[in-house]
Amino acid sequence: MLTRTALIETRIPAQNRLLVEDPDAITYACNAVDINSSIIMNRISDELEKRLTDVGFEVVQTSLTEFLKAGGAAKCLTLRVTESS
């Protein structure tokens, strides 16, 4: 059985991956919504924001602390109607 890291590495090309450190991961930085070149997410560290902007994202941060209590963040608040099944 593959570890989570190995599974991600087999599915996502290296140039499309961005390592998220524990403090940002704990606050659900990966539970974000991307719309074209904008990424909407909970509050993140200055370091992660810089790394995201360096690769071309416009970072939109919003406080989602109440949703974090329920175990979710930005992506959990959406309903994508454009994704194929």
Backbone as a chain_set.jsonl record, in Angstrom:
{"seq": "MLTRTALIETRIPAQNRLLVEDPDAITYACNAVDINSSIIMNRISDELEKRLTDVGFEVVQTSLTEFLKAGGAAKCLTLRVTESS", "coords": {"N": [[0.842, -1.18, 0.0], [0.546, 2.216, -0.828], [2.015, 5.113, 0.689], [0.538, 8.237, 1.752], [2.066, 10.366, 0.804], [3.561, 9.1, -1.23], [1.471, 8.348, -2.905], [0.458, 10.844, -3.727], [2.742, 11.729, -5.071], [2.773, 9.936, -7.222], [0.553, 10.678, -8.634], [0.551, 13.47, -9.078], [2.464, 15.641, -10.971], [5.847, 16.67, -10.283], [6.393, 19.397, -10.811], [3.958, 20.529, -10.361], [3.429, 20.384, -7.703], [3.427, 21.679, -4.363], [5.033, 22.024, -1.432], [3.57, 22.029, 1.748], [4.008, 23.298, 4.874], [3.712, 22.023, 8.274], [2.418, 23.958, 10.152], [0.776, 25.484, 8.391], [-0.645, 23.439, 7.144], [-2.126, 22.387, 9.253], [-4.002, 24.349, 9.627], [-5.596, 23.991, 7.466], [-4.641, 24.801, 4.88], [-4.462, 23.518, 2.451], [-7.043, 23.016, 1.796], [-8.399, 24.59, -0.245], [-9.76, 26.866, -2.699], [-9.404, 27.079, -6.103], [-9.617, 29.409, -8.642], [-9.182, 29.973, -11.779], [-6.41, 31.933, -11.841], [-6.538, 32.69, -9.25], [-6.521, 31.973, -5.767], [-8.443, 30.935, -3.134], [-8.526, 30.935, 0.308], [-8.109, 29.88, 3.772], [-6.527, 31.807, 6.396], [-3.004, 32.058, 5.966], [0.557, 31.391, 6.328], [3.076, 33.956, 5.919], [5.218, 33.047, 4.437], [4.183, 30.873, 2.905], [2.276, 32.262, 1.442], [3.945, 33.924, -0.11], [5.302, 31.972, -1.616], [3.183, 30.931, -3.102], [2.346, 33.197, -4.56], [4.671, 33.599, -5.988], [4.596, 31.537, -7.84], [2.565, 32.339, -9.426], [-0.07, 32.677, -8.448], [-2.879, 34.629, -7.36], [-3.435, 35.373, -4.165], [-6.1, 35.004, -2.017], [-7.057, 35.568, 1.118], [-9.104, 34.577, 3.81], [-10.723, 34.655, 6.943], [-11.533, 31.616, 8.275], [-12.161, 30.421, 10.653], [-14.381, 29.492, 12.148], [-15.417, 27.503, 10.521], [-13.277, 25.77, 10.475], [-13.479, 24.573, 12.938], [-15.392, 22.67, 12.501], [-14.062, 20.975, 10.921], [-13.385, 21.637, 8.275], [-12.72, 23.817, 5.438], [-12.226, 26.342, 2.981], [-12.695, 24.923, 0.447], [-14.597, 23.075, 1.24], [-16.81, 24.605, 1.443], [-17.947, 24.959, -0.976], [-19.702, 24.27, -4.04], [-19.01, 22.638, -6.742], [-19.97, 22.968, -9.998], [-18.935, 22.654, -12.445], [-17.128, 20.621, -12.755], [-16.227, 17.572, -14.27], [-17.697, 14.311, -13.993]], "CA": [[0.0, 0.0, 0.0], [1.314, 3.45, -0.921], [1.78, 6.163, 1.684], [-0.115, 9.413, 1.164], [3.071, 11.108, 0.044], [3.848, 8.351, -2.457], [0.285, 8.426, -3.752], [0.474, 12.187, -4.325], [3.852, 11.785, -6.018], [2.447, 9.171, -8.428], [-0.559, 11.318, -9.346], [0.769, 14.887, -9.363], [3.846, 15.894, -11.399], [6.646, 17.472, -9.338], [6.27, 20.837, -11.09], [2.626, 20.968, -9.927], [3.309, 20.195, -6.257], [3.99, 22.701, -3.499], [5.068, 21.511, -0.068], [2.935, 22.868, 2.765], [4.544, 22.96, 6.192], [2.696, 21.648, 9.265], [1.539, 25.032, 10.67], [-0.238, 25.824, 7.393], [-1.477, 22.258, 6.92], [-3.031, 22.265, 10.398], [-5.088, 25.316, 9.445], [-6.289, 23.618, 6.237], [-4.198, 25.568, 3.717], [-4.7, 22.734, 1.235], [-8.479, 22.999, 1.559], [-8.537, 25.893, -0.893], [-10.504, 26.896, -3.95], [-8.693, 27.808, -7.148], [-10.438, 29.92, -9.736], [-8.18, 30.486, -12.718], [-5.125, 32.169, -11.167], [-6.803, 33.103, -7.87], [-6.712, 30.872, -4.822], [-9.165, 31.436, -1.963], [-8.152, 30.018, 1.382], [-8.013, 30.374, 5.135], [-5.283, 32.534, 6.668], [-1.792, 31.249, 5.812], [1.802, 32.07, 6.699], [3.658, 34.848, 4.92], [6.087, 32.229, 3.579], [3.363, 30.157, 1.931], [1.688, 33.263, 0.543], [4.982, 34.318, -1.06], [5.544, 30.857, -2.53], [2.046, 30.85, -4.015], [2.405, 34.327, -5.497], [5.842, 33.386, -6.857], [4.231, 30.625, -8.931], [1.54, 32.967, -10.25], [-1.411, 32.79, -7.871], [-3.346, 35.761, -6.561], [-3.888, 34.72, -2.94], [-7.179, 35.678, -1.304], [-7.192, 34.928, 2.426], [-10.256, 34.96, 4.604], [-10.771, 33.896, 8.182], [-12.513, 30.534, 8.249], [-11.972, 29.731, 11.926], [-15.597, 28.786, 12.57], [-15.533, 26.299, 9.696], [-12.208, 24.867, 10.891], [-13.98, 23.828, 14.095], [-16.172, 21.552, 11.985], [-13.172, 20.107, 10.149], [-13.321, 21.997, 6.862], [-12.332, 25.192, 5.124], [-12.784, 26.957, 1.774], [-13.229, 23.981, -0.552], [-15.794, 22.433, 1.804], [-17.924, 25.563, 1.379], [-18.279, 25.177, -2.377], [-20.351, 23.242, -4.824], [-18.493, 22.79, -8.1], [-20.891, 22.461, -10.997], [-18.241, 22.58, -13.72], [-16.248, 19.458, -12.795], [-16.83, 16.382, -14.863], [-17.777, 13.215, -13.022]], "C": [[0.889, 1.244, 0.0], [1.006, 4.387, 0.242], [1.078, 7.324, 0.991], [0.853, 10.19, 0.297], [3.373, 10.415, -1.274], [2.672, 8.415, -3.427], [0.212, 9.777, -4.458], [1.56, 12.26, -5.391], [3.568, 11.004, -7.297], [1.367, 9.857, -9.266], [-0.283, 12.739, -9.805], [2.22, 15.099, -9.782], [4.56, 16.853, -10.44], [6.467, 18.974, -9.556], [4.914, 21.398, -10.674], [2.408, 20.808, -8.43], [3.994, 21.332, -5.512], [3.902, 22.18, -2.069], [4.45, 22.517, 0.9], [3.425, 22.39, 4.12], [3.4, 22.732, 7.186], [1.84, 22.807, 9.778], [0.456, 25.462, 9.683], [-1.172, 24.647, 7.135], [-2.516, 22.108, 8.024], [-4.216, 23.216, 10.279], [-5.724, 25.179, 8.06], [-5.907, 24.467, 5.019], [-4.481, 24.829, 2.416], [-6.184, 22.63, 0.889], [-8.845, 24.366, 0.994], [-9.339, 25.746, -2.176], [-9.682, 27.689, -4.957], [-9.652, 28.157, -8.27], [-9.484, 30.644, -10.67], [-6.866, 30.7, -11.982], [-5.313, 32.687, -9.741], [-6.985, 31.869, -7.005], [-7.303, 31.467, -3.544], [-8.959, 30.427, -0.852], [-8.222, 30.7, 2.738], [-6.708, 31.167, 5.276], [-4.09, 31.589, 6.586], [-0.581, 32.06, 6.226], [2.272, 32.966, 5.561], [4.516, 34.06, 3.935], [5.283, 31.504, 2.504], [2.718, 31.137, 0.955], [2.703, 33.685, -0.514], [5.236, 33.213, -2.076], [4.41, 30.714, -3.545], [2.055, 31.999, -5.027], [3.587, 34.185, -6.456], [5.541, 32.444, -8.021], [3.008, 31.112, -9.71], [0.138, 33.066, -9.699], [-1.649, 34.159, -7.26], [-3.98, 35.107, -5.34], [-4.938, 35.594, -2.259], [-7.379, 34.912, -0.002], [-8.416, 35.465, 3.137], [-10.281, 34.092, 5.86], [-11.9, 32.874, 8.13], [-12.494, 29.754, 9.561], [-13.21, 28.963, 12.384], [-15.787, 27.502, 11.775], [-14.457, 25.281, 10.044], [-12.66, 24.007, 12.068], [-14.771, 22.594, 13.661], [-15.338, 20.624, 11.105], [-13.105, 20.412, 8.67], [-12.888, 23.43, 6.679], [-12.933, 25.565, 3.772], [-13.407, 25.962, 0.801], [-14.501, 23.296, -0.057], [-17.019, 23.334, 1.724], [-18.391, 25.789, -0.047], [-19.063, 24.005, -2.949], [-19.903, 23.485, -6.258], [-19.498, 22.173, -9.081], [-20.218, 22.305, -12.357], [-17.327, 21.379, -13.837], [-16.972, 18.289, -13.442], [-16.803, 15.245, -13.841], [-16.764, 12.144, -13.289]], "O": [[1.868, 1.313, 0.743], [-0.127, 4.445, 0.72], [1.036, 7.376, -0.238], [0.511, 10.622, -0.804], [3.435, 11.062, -2.32], [2.868, 8.524, -4.637], [-0.066, 9.84, -5.655], [1.335, 12.785, -6.481], [4.072, 11.37, -8.358], [1.283, 9.635, -10.474], [-0.827, 13.173, -10.82], [3.127, 14.768, -9.019], [3.935, 17.741, -9.86], [6.398, 19.736, -8.592], [4.737, 22.615, -10.637], [1.312, 21.07, -7.936], [5.001, 21.875, -5.965], [2.809, 21.926, -1.562], [4.772, 23.705, 0.869], [3.274, 21.219, 4.469], [2.275, 23.184, 6.973], [0.62, 22.657, 9.839], [-0.663, 25.771, 10.091], [-2.37, 24.844, 6.928], [-3.66, 21.742, 7.756], [-5.305, 22.924, 10.773], [-6.316, 26.127, 7.543], [-6.771, 24.811, 4.213], [-4.717, 25.46, 1.385], [-6.532, 22.196, -0.209], [-9.498, 25.18, 1.646], [-9.561, 24.639, -2.667], [-9.308, 28.833, -4.7], [-10.392, 27.312, -8.773], [-9.04, 31.759, -10.4], [-6.257, 29.727, -11.537], [-4.342, 33.082, -9.095], [-7.527, 30.855, -7.445], [-6.735, 32.384, -2.951], [-9.181, 29.229, -1.029], [-8.371, 31.918, 2.841], [-5.887, 31.182, 4.36], [-4.15, 30.46, 7.073], [-0.674, 33.267, 6.448], [1.916, 32.764, 4.4], [4.54, 34.364, 2.742], [5.654, 31.518, 1.331], [2.63, 30.853, -0.239], [2.359, 33.792, -1.691], [5.37, 33.486, -3.269], [4.654, 30.41, -4.713], [1.801, 31.789, -6.213], [3.505, 34.608, -7.609], [6.167, 32.546, -9.076], [2.476, 30.388, -10.552], [-0.768, 33.5, -10.41], [-0.735, 34.774, -6.709], [-4.955, 34.367, -5.468], [-4.698, 36.764, -1.965], [-7.811, 33.759, -0.007], [-8.722, 36.656, 3.072], [-9.896, 32.923, 5.823], [-13.068, 33.224, 7.963], [-12.78, 28.557, 9.575], [-13.081, 27.881, 12.956], [-16.274, 26.51, 12.318], [-14.678, 24.076, 9.929], [-12.267, 22.846, 12.18], [-14.81, 21.592, 14.376], [-15.836, 19.616, 10.604], [-12.796, 19.523, 7.877], [-12.712, 24.169, 7.648], [-14.045, 25.141, 3.456], [-14.546, 26.153, 0.376], [-15.384, 22.974, -0.853], [-18.144, 22.873, 1.919], [-19.156, 26.718, -0.304], [-19.073, 22.904, -2.398], [-20.361, 24.423, -6.91], [-19.824, 20.99, -8.985], [-20.856, 21.874, -13.318], [-16.792, 21.127, -14.916], [-18.155, 18.049, -13.201], [-15.971, 15.236, -12.934], [-16.704, 11.154, -12.558]]}, "num_chains": 1, "name": "protein.A"}
